[in-house]
Amino acid sequence: MKRFGPVVRHLLAGYLSLFDLSGRTMLSVVRASGGAQRDRASLSRDWARVGGDLKTAMEQVGNER
């Protein structure tokens, strides 16, 4: 990977992360400080939104019965 410039390396890492379903990175990429904390906060908001959507759907199904 040393022969690639940093931009290409980061683009490749981003592309490969599309296929990484384990949540781990395939390539070590320098991350900004606080990145893990921001990721946790984003995931928390995403799952809260999913939970809200499920609740709304369950209420709508319950009202239809």
All heavy atoms as TSV, in Angstrom:
chain	resi	resn	atom	element	x	y	z
A	1	MET	N	N	0.815	-1.207	0.000
A	1	MET	CA	C	0.000	0.000	0.000
A	1	MET	C	C	0.855	1.267	0.000
A	1	MET	O	O	0.327	2.327	-0.212
A	1	MET	CB	C	-0.929	0.029	1.209
A	1	MET	CG	C	-2.026	-1.020	1.244
A	1	MET	SD	S	-3.215	-0.931	-0.098
A	1	MET	CE	C	-4.007	0.609	0.204
A	2	LYS	N	N	2.149	1.140	0.243
A	2	LYS	CA	C	2.989	2.328	0.321
A	2	LYS	C	C	3.111	3.038	-1.021
A	2	LYS	O	O	3.361	4.228	-1.065
A	2	LYS	CB	C	4.372	1.972	0.852
A	2	LYS	CG	C	4.366	1.640	2.311
A	2	LYS	CD	C	5.759	1.412	2.826
A	2	LYS	CE	C	5.710	1.120	4.313
A	2	LYS	NZ	N	7.032	0.942	4.875
A	3	ARG	N	N	2.930	2.305	-2.107
A	3	ARG	CA	C	3.091	2.954	-3.407
A	3	ARG	C	C	1.910	3.847	-3.757
A	3	ARG	O	O	1.993	4.674	-4.638
A	3	ARG	CB	C	3.328	1.924	-4.496
A	3	ARG	CG	C	2.189	0.978	-4.715
A	3	ARG	CD	C	2.582	-0.118	-5.692
A	3	ARG	NE	N	1.546	-1.110	-5.740
A	3	ARG	CZ	C	0.926	-1.477	-6.837
A	3	ARG	NH1	N	1.266	-0.967	-7.980
A	3	ARG	NH2	N	-0.011	-2.380	-6.796
A	4	PHE	N	N	0.776	3.675	-3.078
A	4	PHE	CA	C	-0.388	4.527	-3.303
A	4	PHE	C	C	-0.276	5.778	-2.449
A	4	PHE	O	O	0.220	5.757	-1.340
A	4	PHE	CB	C	-1.686	3.798	-2.925
A	4	PHE	CG	C	-1.967	2.602	-3.780
A	4	PHE	CD1	C	-1.951	1.340	-3.232
A	4	PHE	CD2	C	-2.251	2.738	-5.127
A	4	PHE	CE1	C	-2.205	0.232	-4.008
A	4	PHE	CE2	C	-2.506	1.644	-5.919
A	4	PHE	CZ	C	-2.480	0.380	-5.352
A	5	GLY	N	N	-0.798	6.859	-2.959
A	5	GLY	CA	C	-0.833	8.079	-2.174
A	5	GLY	C	C	-1.900	7.977	-1.095
A	5	GLY	O	O	-2.746	7.075	-1.111
A	6	PRO	N	N	-1.888	8.875	-0.131
A	6	PRO	CA	C	-2.853	8.802	0.969
A	6	PRO	C	C	-4.305	8.911	0.510
A	6	PRO	O	O	-5.177	8.251	1.065
A	6	PRO	CB	C	-2.473	9.962	1.888
A	6	PRO	CG	C	-1.516	10.800	1.130
A	6	PRO	CD	C	-0.964	9.985	0.019
A	7	VAL	N	N	-4.564	9.682	-0.530
A	7	VAL	CA	C	-5.943	9.837	-1.000
A	7	VAL	C	C	-6.456	8.526	-1.560
A	7	VAL	O	O	-7.551	8.064	-1.221
A	7	VAL	CB	C	-6.040	10.965	-2.055
A	7	VAL	CG1	C	-7.413	10.999	-2.679
A	7	VAL	CG2	C	-5.683	12.300	-1.446
A	8	VAL	N	N	-5.649	7.886	-2.385
A	8	VAL	CA	C	-6.052	6.615	-2.976
A	8	VAL	C	C	-6.214	5.557	-1.881
A	8	VAL	O	O	-7.149	4.765	-1.909
A	8	VAL	CB	C	-5.030	6.159	-4.045
A	8	VAL	CG1	C	-5.351	4.772	-4.569
A	8	VAL	CG2	C	-4.989	7.163	-5.184
A	9	ARG	N	N	-5.299	5.551	-0.930
A	9	ARG	CA	C	-5.369	4.584	0.172
A	9	ARG	C	C	-6.668	4.752	0.958
A	9	ARG	O	O	-7.340	3.774	1.273
A	9	ARG	CB	C	-4.153	4.743	1.083
A	9	ARG	CG	C	-4.069	3.648	2.134
A	9	ARG	CD	C	-2.785	3.722	2.943
A	9	ARG	NE	N	-2.671	4.986	3.626
A	9	ARG	CZ	C	-1.627	5.804	3.545
A	9	ARG	NH1	N	-0.600	5.493	2.794
A	9	ARG	NH2	N	-1.607	6.928	4.213
A	10	HIS	N	N	-7.051	5.983	1.253
A	10	HIS	CA	C	-8.283	6.226	2.009
A	10	HIS	C	C	-9.521	5.894	1.184
A	10	HIS	O	O	-10.505	5.377	1.711
A	10	HIS	CB	C	-8.337	7.666	2.520
A	10	HIS	CG	C	-7.380	7.928	3.631
A	10	HIS	ND1	N	-7.556	7.436	4.899
A	10	HIS	CD2	C	-6.222	8.622	3.656
A	10	HIS	CE1	C	-6.556	7.813	5.665
A	10	HIS	NE2	N	-5.723	8.534	4.940
A	11	LEU	N	N	-9.482	6.197	-0.110
A	11	LEU	CA	C	-10.605	5.829	-0.979
A	11	LEU	C	C	-10.766	4.311	-1.038
A	11	LEU	O	O	-11.886	3.788	-0.969
A	11	LEU	CB	C	-10.408	6.395	-2.383
A	11	LEU	CG	C	-10.618	7.889	-2.544
A	11	LEU	CD1	C	-10.207	8.333	-3.934
A	11	LEU	CD2	C	-12.067	8.248	-2.277
A	12	LEU	N	N	-9.654	3.605	-1.164
A	12	LEU	CA	C	-9.701	2.151	-1.194
A	12	LEU	C	C	-10.213	1.588	0.128
A	12	LEU	O	O	-11.047	0.676	0.145
A	12	LEU	CB	C	-8.314	1.587	-1.512
A	12	LEU	CG	C	-8.207	0.077	-1.603
A	12	LEU	CD1	C	-9.118	-0.457	-2.701
A	12	LEU	CD2	C	-6.768	-0.323	-1.855
A	13	ALA	N	N	-9.766	2.140	1.233
A	13	ALA	CA	C	-10.232	1.690	2.544
A	13	ALA	C	C	-11.729	1.928	2.686
A	13	ALA	O	O	-12.456	1.079	3.210
A	13	ALA	CB	C	-9.475	2.417	3.657
A	14	GLY	N	N	-12.216	3.065	2.217
A	14	GLY	CA	C	-13.649	3.347	2.275
A	14	GLY	C	C	-14.446	2.398	1.415
A	14	GLY	O	O	-15.500	1.902	1.818
A	15	TYR	N	N	-13.934	2.106	0.229
A	15	TYR	CA	C	-14.616	1.172	-0.671
A	15	TYR	C	C	-14.657	-0.222	-0.057
A	15	TYR	O	O	-15.694	-0.881	-0.059
A	15	TYR	CB	C	-13.894	1.147	-2.019
A	15	TYR	CG	C	-14.449	0.130	-2.972
A	15	TYR	CD1	C	-15.666	0.348	-3.609
A	15	TYR	CD2	C	-13.775	-1.053	-3.224
A	15	TYR	CE1	C	-16.187	-0.591	-4.479
A	15	TYR	CE2	C	-14.284	-1.996	-4.092
A	15	TYR	CZ	C	-15.500	-1.760	-4.714
A	15	TYR	OH	O	-16.020	-2.691	-5.566
A	16	LEU	N	N	-13.530	-0.681	0.482
A	16	LEU	CA	C	-13.494	-2.015	1.075
A	16	LEU	C	C	-14.362	-2.111	2.323
A	16	LEU	O	O	-14.873	-3.181	2.645
A	16	LEU	CB	C	-12.055	-2.409	1.394
A	16	LEU	CG	C	-11.167	-2.663	0.184
A	16	LEU	CD1	C	-9.736	-2.944	0.613
A	16	LEU	CD2	C	-11.704	-3.807	-0.651
A	17	SER	N	N	-14.557	-0.994	3.019
A	17	SER	CA	C	-15.388	-1.030	4.226
A	17	SER	C	C	-16.853	-1.314	3.893
A	17	SER	O	O	-17.608	-1.740	4.754
A	17	SER	CB	C	-15.264	0.279	5.010
A	17	SER	OG	O	-15.896	1.337	4.321
A	18	LEU	N	N	-17.253	-1.110	2.642
A	18	LEU	CA	C	-18.614	-1.454	2.232
A	18	LEU	C	C	-18.875	-2.944	2.385
A	18	LEU	O	O	-19.999	-3.373	2.634
A	18	LEU	CB	C	-18.860	-1.061	0.774
A	18	LEU	CG	C	-18.898	0.417	0.457
A	18	LEU	CD1	C	-18.927	0.619	-1.045
A	18	LEU	CD2	C	-20.100	1.064	1.103
A	19	PHE	N	N	-17.837	-3.740	2.228
A	19	PHE	CA	C	-17.971	-5.187	2.263
A	19	PHE	C	C	-17.603	-5.779	3.622
A	19	PHE	O	O	-17.638	-6.978	3.811
A	19	PHE	CB	C	-17.093	-5.818	1.175
A	19	PHE	CG	C	-17.435	-5.304	-0.186
A	19	PHE	CD1	C	-16.631	-4.378	-0.810
A	19	PHE	CD2	C	-18.586	-5.728	-0.828
A	19	PHE	CE1	C	-16.947	-3.885	-2.062
A	19	PHE	CE2	C	-18.926	-5.230	-2.074
A	19	PHE	CZ	C	-18.106	-4.313	-2.694
A	20	ASP	N	N	-17.249	-4.938	4.559
A	20	ASP	CA	C	-16.832	-5.399	5.878
A	20	ASP	C	C	-18.023	-5.330	6.819
A	20	ASP	O	O	-18.293	-4.314	7.427
A	20	ASP	CB	C	-15.687	-4.529	6.398
A	20	ASP	CG	C	-15.178	-4.990	7.737
A	20	ASP	OD1	O	-15.456	-6.144	8.115
A	20	ASP	OD2	O	-14.505	-4.192	8.408
A	21	LEU	N	N	-18.759	-6.421	6.935
A	21	LEU	CA	C	-19.963	-6.448	7.755
A	21	LEU	C	C	-19.679	-6.739	9.217
A	21	LEU	O	O	-20.577	-6.682	10.047
A	21	LEU	CB	C	-20.941	-7.494	7.202
A	21	LEU	CG	C	-21.361	-7.258	5.748
A	21	LEU	CD1	C	-22.301	-8.363	5.294
A	21	LEU	CD2	C	-22.011	-5.907	5.582
A	22	SER	N	N	-18.432	-7.034	9.555
A	22	SER	CA	C	-18.099	-7.364	10.936
A	22	SER	C	C	-17.954	-6.125	11.807
A	22	SER	O	O	-17.939	-6.227	13.025
A	22	SER	CB	C	-16.792	-8.160	10.977
A	22	SER	OG	O	-15.703	-7.334	10.609
A	23	GLY	N	N	-17.821	-4.957	11.197
A	23	GLY	CA	C	-17.631	-3.736	11.969
A	23	GLY	C	C	-16.167	-3.426	12.214
A	23	GLY	O	O	-15.834	-2.384	12.751
A	24	ARG	N	N	-15.293	-4.337	11.848
A	24	ARG	CA	C	-13.855	-4.106	11.979
A	24	ARG	C	C	-13.348	-3.542	10.664
A	24	ARG	O	O	-13.956	-3.713	9.631
A	24	ARG	CB	C	-13.135	-5.411	12.280
A	24	ARG	CG	C	-13.579	-6.030	13.564
A	24	ARG	CD	C	-12.843	-7.314	13.802
A	24	ARG	NE	N	-13.411	-7.984	14.951
A	24	ARG	CZ	C	-13.365	-9.276	15.135
A	24	ARG	NH1	N	-12.782	-10.042	14.258
A	24	ARG	NH2	N	-13.904	-9.803	16.205
A	25	THR	N	N	-12.213	-2.891	10.713
A	25	THR	CA	C	-11.664	-2.339	9.477
A	25	THR	C	C	-10.724	-3.344	8.851
A	25	THR	O	O	-9.982	-4.033	9.532
A	25	THR	CB	C	-10.909	-1.027	9.734
A	25	THR	OG1	O	-9.863	-1.293	10.666
A	25	THR	CG2	C	-11.821	0.044	10.263
A	26	MET	N	N	-10.769	-3.453	7.530
A	26	MET	CA	C	-9.852	-4.334	6.813
A	26	MET	C	C	-8.468	-3.711	6.715
A	26	MET	O	O	-7.472	-4.401	6.733
A	26	MET	CB	C	-10.389	-4.599	5.409
A	26	MET	CG	C	-11.608	-5.444	5.377
A	26	MET	SD	S	-12.042	-5.712	3.657
A	26	MET	CE	C	-13.618	-6.488	3.852
A	27	LEU	N	N	-8.421	-2.422	6.575
A	27	LEU	CA	C	-7.158	-1.702	6.474
A	27	LEU	C	C	-7.058	-0.736	7.640
A	27	LEU	O	O	-8.038	-0.143	8.048
A	27	LEU	CB	C	-7.092	-0.907	5.163
A	27	LEU	CG	C	-7.219	-1.706	3.879
A	27	LEU	CD1	C	-7.319	-0.757	2.696
A	27	LEU	CD2	C	-6.021	-2.616	3.716
A	28	SER	N	N	-5.875	-0.583	8.165
A	28	SER	CA	C	-5.728	0.387	9.248
A	28	SER	C	C	-5.677	1.779	8.634
A	28	SER	O	O	-4.863	2.056	7.762
A	28	SER	CB	C	-4.481	0.118	10.073
A	28	SER	OG	O	-3.334	0.323	9.303
A	29	VAL	N	N	-6.584	2.611	9.068
A	29	VAL	CA	C	-6.694	3.973	8.559
A	29	VAL	C	C	-6.566	4.906	9.750
A	29	VAL	O	O	-7.126	4.651	10.806
A	29	VAL	CB	C	-8.059	4.187	7.860
A	29	VAL	CG1	C	-8.197	5.617	7.390
A	29	VAL	CG2	C	-8.200	3.231	6.708
A	30	VAL	N	N	-5.819	5.959	9.567
A	30	VAL	CA	C	-5.685	6.937	10.641
A	30	VAL	C	C	-7.043	7.573	10.874
A	30	VAL	O	O	-7.680	8.063	9.944
A	30	VAL	CB	C	-4.639	8.011	10.271
A	30	VAL	CG1	C	-4.548	9.061	11.356
A	30	VAL	CG2	C	-3.290	7.372	10.010
A	31	ARG	N	N	-7.480	7.557	12.099
A	31	ARG	CA	C	-8.790	8.098	12.430
A	31	ARG	C	C	-8.626	9.359	13.274
A	31	ARG	O	O	-7.702	9.472	14.061
A	31	ARG	CB	C	-9.610	7.071	13.205
A	31	ARG	CG	C	-9.823	5.812	12.423
A	31	ARG	CD	C	-10.893	4.973	13.079
A	31	ARG	NE	N	-11.055	3.721	12.394
A	31	ARG	CZ	C	-11.777	3.539	11.308
A	31	ARG	NH1	N	-12.398	4.539	10.761
A	31	ARG	NH2	N	-11.878	2.355	10.760
A	32	ALA	N	N	-9.555	10.268	13.115
A	32	ALA	CA	C	-9.528	11.499	13.900
A	32	ALA	C	C	-9.843	11.171	15.348
A	32	ALA	O	O	-10.545	10.213	15.649
A	32	ALA	CB	C	-10.550	12.487	13.348
A	33	SER	N	N	-9.316	11.959	16.256
A	33	SER	CA	C	-9.584	11.714	17.670
A	33	SER	C	C	-11.068	11.899	17.937
A	33	SER	O	O	-11.723	12.772	17.369
A	33	SER	CB	C	-8.772	12.670	18.538
A	33	SER	OG	O	-9.174	13.996	18.301
A	34	GLY	N	N	-11.612	11.067	18.778
A	34	GLY	CA	C	-13.028	11.125	19.102
A	34	GLY	C	C	-13.895	10.400	18.087
A	34	GLY	O	O	-15.111	10.398	18.209
A	35	GLY	N	N	-13.295	9.784	17.088
A	35	GLY	CA	C	-14.054	9.108	16.046
A	35	GLY	C	C	-14.909	7.980	16.590
A	35	GLY	O	O	-16.064	7.825	16.210
A	36	ALA	N	N	-14.346	7.180	17.489
A	36	ALA	CA	C	-15.104	6.061	18.061
A	36	ALA	C	C	-16.278	6.575	18.882
A	36	ALA	O	O	-17.371	6.006	18.839
A	36	ALA	CB	C	-14.191	5.193	18.920
A	37	GLN	N	N	-16.071	7.653	19.602
A	37	GLN	CA	C	-17.149	8.225	20.415
A	37	GLN	C	C	-18.256	8.771	19.515
A	37	GLN	O	O	-19.441	8.567	19.781
A	37	GLN	CB	C	-16.600	9.326	21.317
A	37	GLN	CG	C	-17.618	9.855	22.303
A	37	GLN	CD	C	-17.007	10.873	23.257
A	37	GLN	OE1	O	-15.830	11.211	23.149
A	37	GLN	NE2	N	-17.802	11.355	24.175
A	38	ARG	N	N	-17.887	9.426	18.436
A	38	ARG	CA	C	-18.894	9.930	17.490
A	38	ARG	C	C	-19.639	8.774	16.831
A	38	ARG	O	O	-20.848	8.851	16.617
A	38	ARG	CB	C	-18.238	10.812	16.434
A	38	ARG	CG	C	-17.862	12.190	16.947
A	38	ARG	CD	C	-17.527	13.128	15.808
A	38	ARG	NE	N	-16.460	12.632	14.955
A	38	ARG	CZ	C	-15.172	12.883	15.130
A	38	ARG	NH1	N	-14.796	13.642	16.130
A	38	ARG	NH2	N	-14.275	12.394	14.306
A	39	ASP	N	N	-18.911	7.694	16.514
A	39	ASP	CA	C	-19.554	6.523	15.932
A	39	ASP	C	C	-20.580	5.928	16.882
A	39	ASP	O	O	-21.689	5.567	16.474
A	39	ASP	CB	C	-18.521	5.456	15.575
A	39	ASP	CG	C	-17.736	5.791	14.328
A	39	ASP	OD1	O	-18.153	6.709	13.598
A	39	ASP	OD2	O	-16.714	5.134	14.093
A	40	ARG	N	N	-20.216	5.807	18.161
A	40	ARG	CA	C	-21.152	5.268	19.149
A	40	ARG	C	C	-22.392	6.143	19.260
A	40	ARG	O	O	-23.516	5.642	19.313
A	40	ARG	CB	C	-20.480	5.142	20.520
A	40	ARG	CG	C	-19.633	3.906	20.677
A	40	ARG	CD	C	-19.221	3.683	22.106
A	40	ARG	NE	N	-18.356	4.733	22.633
A	40	ARG	CZ	C	-17.053	4.779	22.488
A	40	ARG	NH1	N	-16.428	3.837	21.817
A	40	ARG	NH2	N	-16.348	5.757	23.000
A	41	ALA	N	N	-22.210	7.456	19.269
A	41	ALA	CA	C	-23.347	8.371	19.371
A	41	ALA	C	C	-24.238	8.256	18.134
A	41	ALA	O	O	-25.470	8.234	18.240
A	41	ALA	CB	C	-22.856	9.809	19.546
A	42	SER	N	N	-23.622	8.150	16.961
A	42	SER	CA	C	-24.403	8.009	15.730
A	42	SER	C	C	-25.175	6.701	15.712
A	42	SER	O	O	-26.353	6.665	15.338
A	42	SER	CB	C	-23.485	8.060	14.506
A	42	SER	OG	O	-22.934	9.336	14.366
A	43	LEU	N	N	-24.522	5.618	16.109
A	43	LEU	CA	C	-25.215	4.327	16.169
A	43	LEU	C	C	-26.360	4.356	17.165
A	43	LEU	O	O	-27.435	3.794	16.911
A	43	LEU	CB	C	-24.233	3.214	16.529
A	43	LEU	CG	C	-23.349	2.731	15.396
A	43	LEU	CD1	C	-22.283	1.786	15.926
A	43	LEU	CD2	C	-24.170	2.044	14.334
A	44	SER	N	N	-26.144	5.002	18.278
A	44	SER	CA	C	-27.195	5.107	19.288
A	44	SER	C	C	-28.407	5.847	18.731
A	44	SER	O	O	-29.550	5.407	18.897
A	44	SER	CB	C	-26.656	5.828	20.527
A	44	SER	OG	O	-27.665	6.002	21.478
A	45	ARG	N	N	-28.156	6.956	18.035
A	45	ARG	CA	C	-29.262	7.705	17.427
A	45	ARG	C	C	-29.954	6.884	16.344
A	45	ARG	O	O	-31.185	6.888	16.250
A	45	ARG	CB	C	-28.752	9.020	16.834
A	45	ARG	CG	C	-28.451	10.084	17.864
A	45	ARG	CD	C	-28.179	11.427	17.221
A	45	ARG	NE	N	-27.076	11.384	16.272
A	45	ARG	CZ	C	-25.805	11.602	16.583
A	45	ARG	NH1	N	-25.472	11.870	17.822
A	45	ARG	NH2	N	-24.867	11.552	15.654
A	46	ASP	N	N	-29.169	6.165	15.550
A	46	ASP	CA	C	-29.753	5.334	14.485
A	46	ASP	C	C	-30.663	4.268	15.068
A	46	ASP	O	O	-31.780	4.062	14.586
A	46	ASP	CB	C	-28.657	4.679	13.645
A	46	ASP	CG	C	-27.885	5.668	12.781
A	46	ASP	OD1	O	-28.373	6.819	12.636
A	46	ASP	OD2	O	-26.814	5.296	12.277
A	47	TRP	N	N	-30.193	3.555	16.112
A	47	TRP	CA	C	-31.012	2.495	16.699
A	47	TRP	C	C	-32.225	3.058	17.431
A	47	TRP	O	O	-33.290	2.420	17.449
A	47	TRP	CB	C	-30.177	1.603	17.612
A	47	TRP	CG	C	-29.367	0.639	16.812
A	47	TRP	CD1	C	-28.021	0.631	16.643
A	47	TRP	CD2	C	-29.873	-0.452	16.038
A	47	TRP	NE1	N	-27.651	-0.391	15.810
A	47	TRP	CE2	C	-28.769	-1.078	15.426
A	47	TRP	CE3	C	-31.146	-0.957	15.797
A	47	TRP	CZ2	C	-28.908	-2.182	14.599
A	47	TRP	CZ3	C	-31.271	-2.063	14.968
A	47	TRP	CH2	C	-30.170	-2.663	14.389
A	48	ALA	N	N	-32.093	4.255	18.006
A	48	ALA	CA	C	-33.259	4.893	18.627
A	48	ALA	C	C	-34.307	5.205	17.556
A	48	ALA	O	O	-35.512	5.015	17.776
A	48	ALA	CB	C	-32.843	6.167	19.358
A	49	ARG	N	N	-33.854	5.642	16.409
A	49	ARG	CA	C	-34.763	5.923	15.302
A	49	ARG	C	C	-35.430	4.634	14.807
A	49	ARG	O	O	-36.630	4.608	14.532
A	49	ARG	CB	C	-33.987	6.594	14.165
A	49	ARG	CG	C	-34.876	7.282	13.158
A	49	ARG	CD	C	-34.084	8.121	12.163
A	49	ARG	NE	N	-33.246	9.091	12.858
A	49	ARG	CZ	C	-31.950	9.282	12.610
A	49	ARG	NH1	N	-31.336	8.580	11.691
A	49	ARG	NH2	N	-31.267	10.179	13.278
A	50	VAL	N	N	-34.662	3.554	14.705
A	50	VAL	CA	C	-35.219	2.260	14.295
A	50	VAL	C	C	-36.267	1.803	15.314
A	50	VAL	O	O	-37.353	1.352	14.940
A	50	VAL	CB	C	-34.104	1.196	14.162
A	50	VAL	CG1	C	-34.684	-0.201	14.023
A	50	VAL	CG2	C	-33.198	1.510	12.980
A	51	GLY	N	N	-35.966	1.946	16.594
A	51	GLY	CA	C	-36.922	1.575	17.636
A	51	GLY	C	C	-38.200	2.395	17.547
A	51	GLY	O	O	-39.299	1.863	17.702
A	52	GLY	N	N	-38.064	3.678	17.278
A	52	GLY	CA	C	-39.245	4.533	17.121
A	52	GLY	C	C	-40.082	4.124	15.920
A	52	GLY	O	O	-41.317	4.107	15.983
A	53	ASP	N	N	-39.409	3.772	14.830
A	53	ASP	CA	C	-40.132	3.319	13.638
A	53	ASP	C	C	-40.863	2.012	13.908
A	53	ASP	O	O	-42.013	1.831	13.483
A	53	ASP	CB	C	-39.181	3.142	12.458
A	53	ASP	CG	C	-38.645	4.461	11.919
A	53	ASP	OD1	O	-39.218	5.526	12.260
A	53	ASP	OD2	O	-37.656	4.433	11.162
A	54	LEU	N	N	-40.217	1.099	14.614
A	54	LEU	CA	C	-40.872	-0.166	14.956
A	54	LEU	C	C	-42.091	0.062	15.852
A	54	LEU	O	O	-43.143	-0.559	15.668
A	54	LEU	CB	C	-39.890	-1.109	15.646
A	54	LEU	CG	C	-38.869	-1.778	14.746
A	54	LEU	CD1	C	-37.835	-2.529	15.582
A	54	LEU	CD2	C	-39.552	-2.729	13.790
A	55	LYS	N	N	-41.943	0.951	16.819
A	55	LYS	CA	C	-43.060	1.253	17.722
A	55	LYS	C	C	-44.235	1.819	16.931
A	55	LYS	O	O	-45.379	1.406	17.131
A	55	LYS	CB	C	-42.610	2.242	18.790
A	55	LYS	CG	C	-43.691	2.607	19.764
A	55	LYS	CD	C	-43.207	3.617	20.779
A	55	LYS	CE	C	-44.372	4.023	21.663
A	55	LYS	NZ	N	-44.039	5.135	22.527
A	56	THR	N	N	-43.953	2.758	16.032
A	56	THR	CA	C	-45.013	3.350	15.218
A	56	THR	C	C	-45.695	2.290	14.359
A	56	THR	O	O	-46.931	2.255	14.265
A	56	THR	CB	C	-44.426	4.456	14.316
A	56	THR	OG1	O	-43.820	5.458	15.143
A	56	THR	CG2	C	-45.493	5.096	13.454
A	57	ALA	N	N	-44.902	1.418	13.743
A	57	ALA	CA	C	-45.469	0.363	12.898
A	57	ALA	C	C	-46.331	-0.588	13.721
A	57	ALA	O	O	-47.424	-0.981	13.296
A	57	ALA	CB	C	-44.350	-0.404	12.204
A	58	MET	N	N	-45.865	-0.950	14.907
A	58	MET	CA	C	-46.635	-1.858	15.764
A	58	MET	C	C	-47.935	-1.207	16.217
A	58	MET	O	O	-48.979	-1.857	16.286
A	58	MET	CB	C	-45.795	-2.296	16.965
A	58	MET	CG	C	-44.692	-3.242	16.559
A	58	MET	SD	S	-43.437	-3.680	17.804
A	58	MET	CE	C	-44.223	-3.559	19.344
A	59	GLU	N	N	-47.902	0.086	16.497
A	59	GLU	CA	C	-49.127	0.791	16.894
A	59	GLU	C	C	-50.113	0.844	15.737
A	59	GLU	O	O	-51.323	0.676	15.935
A	59	GLU	CB	C	-48.785	2.205	17.379
A	59	GLU	CG	C	-48.088	2.228	18.728
A	59	GLU	CD	C	-47.561	3.592	19.102
A	59	GLU	OE1	O	-47.536	4.515	18.236
A	59	GLU	OE2	O	-47.154	3.760	20.259
A	60	GLN	N	N	-49.611	1.081	14.523
A	60	GLN	CA	C	-50.498	1.118	13.355
A	60	GLN	C	C	-51.131	-0.246	13.096
A	60	GLN	O	O	-52.319	-0.313	12.788
A	60	GLN	CB	C	-49.727	1.587	12.126
A	60	GLN	CG	C	-49.389	3.062	12.152
A	60	GLN	CD	C	-48.560	3.477	10.954
A	60	GLN	OE1	O	-48.129	2.661	10.140
A	60	GLN	NE2	N	-48.308	4.782	10.865
A	61	VAL	N	N	-50.362	-1.303	13.235
A	61	VAL	CA	C	-50.901	-2.644	13.044
A	61	VAL	C	C	-51.932	-2.944	14.127
A	61	VAL	O	O	-52.977	-3.509	13.860
A	61	VAL	CB	C	-49.761	-3.709	13.046
A	61	VAL	CG1	C	-50.328	-5.113	13.128
A	61	VAL	CG2	C	-48.906	-3.555	11.801
A	62	GLY	N	N	-51.641	-2.535	15.344
A	62	GLY	CA	C	-52.585	-2.749	16.454
A	62	GLY	C	C	-53.889	-1.998	16.239
A	62	GLY	O	O	-54.967	-2.503	16.581
A	63	ASN	N	N	-53.823	-0.814	15.668
A	63	ASN	CA	C	-55.027	-0.019	15.402
A	63	ASN	C	C	-55.867	-0.592	14.259
A	63	ASN	O	O	-57.063	-0.333	14.182
A	63	ASN	CB	C	-54.651	1.428	15.094
A	63	ASN	CG	C	-54.109	2.152	16.312
A	63	ASN	OD1	O	-54.367	1.771	17.447
A	63	ASN	ND2	N	-53.343	3.194	16.085
A	64	GLU	N	N	-55.219	-1.325	13.357
A	64	GLU	CA	C	-55.923	-1.901	12.219
A	64	GLU	C	C	-56.730	-3.148	12.604
A	64	GLU	O	O	-57.620	-3.546	11.899
A	64	GLU	CB	C	-54.938	-2.261	11.102
A	64	GLU	CG	C	-54.323	-1.039	10.450
A	64	GLU	CD	C	-53.261	-1.406	9.431
A	64	GLU	OE1	O	-52.995	-2.608	9.226
A	64	GLU	OE2	O	-52.687	-0.475	8.849
A	65	ARG	N	N	-56.389	-3.749	13.720
A	65	ARG	CA	C	-57.064	-4.990	14.125
A	65	ARG	C	C	-58.351	-4.719	14.797
A	65	ARG	O	O	-58.888	-4.013	15.347
A	65	ARG	CB	C	-56.175	-5.802	15.048
A	65	ARG	CG	C	-55.011	-6.365	14.274
A	65	ARG	CD	C	-54.164	-7.199	15.142
A	65	ARG	NE	N	-53.126	-7.789	14.302
A	65	ARG	CZ	C	-52.324	-8.714	14.702
A	65	ARG	NH1	N	-52.393	-9.175	15.913
A	65	ARG	NH2	N	-51.423	-9.198	13.898
